[in-house]
Amino acid sequence: MKPLKVALLGCGNVGSEVARLLVEQADDLTARIGNPVQLAGIAVRRPNKHPDVPAELLTADVWSLVNSDIDMVVEVIGGIEPARSLLLAALRSGKSVVSANKALLAEHAGELFAAADGSGADLYFEAAVAGAIPLLRPLRESLAGDRITRVMGIVNGTTNFILSAMDETGAGYAEALEEASRLGYAEADPTADVDGYDAASKAAILASLAFHTRVTAANVYREGISAVTAADIAAARALGRTIKLLAICERAVDDDGTESITVRVHPAMIPRSHPLASVGGAFNAVFVEADAAGQLMFYGQGAGGAPTASAVLGDLVAVARNLVVGGRGPGESAYAALPVRPISRANTRYHVSLDVADRAGVLSTVASVFAMHDVSIAAVRQQGRGTDASLVIVTHSAPDAALRSTVDKVAGMSVVRDVVSVMRVEGEEL
Ligand SMILES: NC(=O)c1ccc[n+]([C@@H]2O[C@H](COP(=O)([O-])OP(=O)(O)OC[C@H]3O[C@@H](n4cnc5c(N)ncnc54)[C@H](OP(=O)(O)O)[C@@H]3O)[C@@H](O)[C@H]2O)c1
């Protein structure tokens, strides 16, 4: 049997593990695919930095490798260019692609799928979201007969590590970030993680698959965790809640039956009893709700060389099997083309913690502002006296814009000395 030739682009954290597994598991992979797979070459920027890789496999000329006589490309370079041009060229010439590149898929899935459709090649990217966790295949294939209503999860290990540390130790954000960097959980430049860009890319990919709609990172409302304070964490704790950075993709139906979706990434309070609350450290977990299936939860290692390589290898086997039998995996499914609602029209719930004047009638004065904005209050806690007087309000769900203007109005009231914490609330309705 003629071996299927694989070009590996990138040999860093993920690529080096893909290369190792391809060699170590060669016999098993052959048996599972029904055909041997051959690593035809590995492209890197600096070949001299890879003494462990057989020299005859290494090249700094990534274009020659992609244009050579190969059957598929595994891209673990990262970033938009040159990855985008390389993968478009590969797909246009009929070479199937496996990629772990969330940034690329969140921006350019449309043109990559179009190139794949044009030549009949495959495009798989399980490793782009939540590392080792099988999540995209269930959305694309296992749940293809169901109607997904919601996908909500923790998809960024760095921010989860930081928020877990803040929750466990009472540390502030800066201190917890420093600890994450020291332990290798945060990059030297943590912007993509802490400002929510990484999670927003993943949310775009999840929403596209869940709702059969093309969603890009630009459609995702994004708030990172750098504004989360120790006071927010303490306020959550006092209510039996914890704070997580969540990626939330929801289907919304208006009274007239018109459907749309919301896709957002922001910190939120969830009950400590919620399954996502116990997802600690660098782990990822994603909840999927579908009409017929009900609730599903996917949990595991969301990053790291070997876990991510596991997902890449799974895709590689799928592509290789398709090549052996002459079939194709699923292409882009964007037929529903649902409009994406702005955050202002997303229904959310708020937790608002206020320092207030110790005066009779404060609660009713504040409550009247909520009523004025059509925001109904689910729970109130009033405590302390004198300069310690505080008011904690948790709302029922309302359009985010109404909640925001309520908080703005409340912040300007003379009876309110300080707005201590404002946080969206997810999980069960109070
Ligand atoms: N690391 C994870 O835990 C993880 C998890 C999920 C998904 N991913 C995704 O997987 C991809 C790779 O991540 P990584 O952590 O493995 O990155 P990495 O450690 O930085 O490795 C990148 C590799 O790509 C090579 N490279 C960069 N630019 C190149 C170019 N223009 N031509 C040829 N080779 C080039 C680098 O070569 P040199 O070695 O010579 O510099 C390096 O080997 C990214 O898309 C990332 O988002 C990573």
The ligand as an SDF file (V2000), in Angstrom:
LIG
                    3D

 48 52  0  0  0  0  0  0  0  0999 V2000
   -0.0220   24.9800   22.9600 N   0  0  0  0  0  0  0  0  0  0  0  0
   -1.2550   24.5980   23.2260 C   0  0  0  0  0  0  0  0  0  0  0  0
   -1.5410   24.1490   24.3310 O   0  0  0  0  0  0  0  0  0  0  0  0
   -2.3230   24.6990   22.1730 C   0  0  0  0  0  0  0  0  0  0  0  0
   -3.6300   24.2370   22.4530 C   0  0  0  0  0  0  0  0  0  0  0  0
   -4.6050   24.3020   21.4670 C   0  0  0  0  0  0  0  0  0  0  0  0
   -4.3000   24.8430   20.2350 C   0  0  0  0  0  0  0  0  0  0  0  0
   -3.0290   25.3170   20.0060 N   0  0  0  0  0  0  0  0  0  0  0  0
   -2.7460   25.9070   18.6990 C   0  0  0  0  0  0  0  0  0  0  0  0
   -1.7420   25.1410   18.0660 O   0  0  0  0  0  0  0  0  0  0  0  0
   -0.9410   25.9840   17.2680 C   0  0  0  0  0  0  0  0  0  0  0  0
    0.5190   25.8180   17.6640 C   0  0  0  0  0  0  0  0  0  0  0  0
    0.7010   26.1280   19.0130 O   0  0  0  0  0  0  0  0  0  0  0  0
    2.0900   25.8090   19.7610 P   0  0  0  0  0  0  0  0  0  0  0  0
    1.8340   26.1070   21.1990 O   0  0  0  0  0  0  0  0  0  0  0  0
    2.5780   24.4780   19.3820 O   0  0  0  0  0  0  0  0  0  0  0  0
    3.0190   26.9550   19.1430 O   0  0  0  0  0  0  0  0  0  0  0  0
    4.6010   27.0650   19.2510 P   0  0  0  0  0  0  0  0  0  0  0  0
    5.1230   26.2250   20.3740 O   0  0  0  0  0  0  0  0  0  0  0  0
    4.9260   28.5100   19.2350 O   0  0  0  0  0  0  0  0  0  0  0  0
    5.1210   26.4150   17.8860 O   0  0  0  0  0  0  0  0  0  0  0  0
    4.9650   27.0170   16.6390 C   0  0  0  0  0  0  0  0  0  0  0  0
    5.7990   26.2520   15.6260 C   0  0  0  0  0  0  0  0  0  0  0  0
    5.5450   26.8000   14.3370 O   0  0  0  0  0  0  0  0  0  0  0  0
    6.7910   27.1050   13.7190 C   0  0  0  0  0  0  0  0  0  0  0  0
    6.5900   28.2610   12.8570 N   0  0  0  0  0  0  0  0  0  0  0  0
    6.1740   29.4830   13.1970 C   0  0  0  0  0  0  0  0  0  0  0  0
    6.0930   30.2790   12.1160 N   0  0  0  0  0  0  0  0  0  0  0  0
    6.4760   29.5300   11.0750 C   0  0  0  0  0  0  0  0  0  0  0  0
    6.6220   29.7840    9.6890 C   0  0  0  0  0  0  0  0  0  0  0  0
    6.3410   30.9790    9.1680 N   0  0  0  0  0  0  0  0  0  0  0  0
    7.0240   28.7700    8.9030 N   0  0  0  0  0  0  0  0  0  0  0  0
    7.3120   27.5670    9.4230 C   0  0  0  0  0  0  0  0  0  0  0  0
    7.1900   27.2710   10.7240 N   0  0  0  0  0  0  0  0  0  0  0  0
    6.7910   28.2370   11.5350 C   0  0  0  0  0  0  0  0  0  0  0  0
    7.7740   27.3710   14.8330 C   0  0  0  0  0  0  0  0  0  0  0  0
    9.0880   27.1590   14.3750 O   0  0  0  0  0  0  0  0  0  0  0  0
   10.3460   27.2870   15.3560 P   0  0  0  0  0  0  0  0  0  0  0  0
   10.2170   26.1570   16.3270 O   0  0  0  0  0  0  0  0  0  0  0  0
   11.5360   27.1420   14.4940 O   0  0  0  0  0  0  0  0  0  0  0  0
   10.2040   28.6280   15.9940 O   0  0  0  0  0  0  0  0  0  0  0  0
    7.2980   26.3380   15.8590 C   0  0  0  0  0  0  0  0  0  0  0  0
    7.8910   25.0970   15.6320 O   0  0  0  0  0  0  0  0  0  0  0  0
   -1.5030   27.4020   17.4550 C   0  0  0  0  0  0  0  0  0  0  0  0
   -2.4400   27.6750   16.4450 O   0  0  0  0  0  0  0  0  0  0  0  0
   -2.2000   27.3130   18.7850 C   0  0  0  0  0  0  0  0  0  0  0  0
   -3.2490   28.2530   18.9040 O   0  0  0  0  0  0  0  0  0  0  0  0
   -2.0400   25.2540   20.9330 C   0  0  0  0  0  0  0  0  0  0  0  0
  1  2  1  0
  2  3  2  0
  2  4  1  0
  4  5  1  0
  4 48  2  0
  5  6  2  0
  6  7  1  0
  7  8  2  0
  8  9  1  0
  8 48  1  0
  9 10  1  0
  9 46  1  0
 10 11  1  0
 11 12  1  0
 11 44  1  0
 12 13  1  0
 13 14  1  0
 14 15  2  0
 14 16  1  0
 14 17  1  0
 17 18  1  0
 18 19  2  0
 18 20  1  0
 18 21  1  0
 21 22  1  0
 22 23  1  0
 23 24  1  0
 23 42  1  0
 24 25  1  0
 25 26  1  0
 25 36  1  0
 26 27  1  0
 26 35  1  0
 27 28  2  0
 28 29  1  0
 29 30  1  0
 29 35  2  0
 30 31  1  0
 30 32  2  0
 32 33  1  0
 33 34  2  0
 34 35  1  0
 36 37  1  0
 36 42  1  0
 37 38  1  0
 38 39  2  0
 38 40  1  0
 38 41  1  0
 42 43  1  0
 44 45  1  0
 44 46  1  0
 46 47  1  0
M  CHG  2   8   1  16  -1
M  END
$$$$
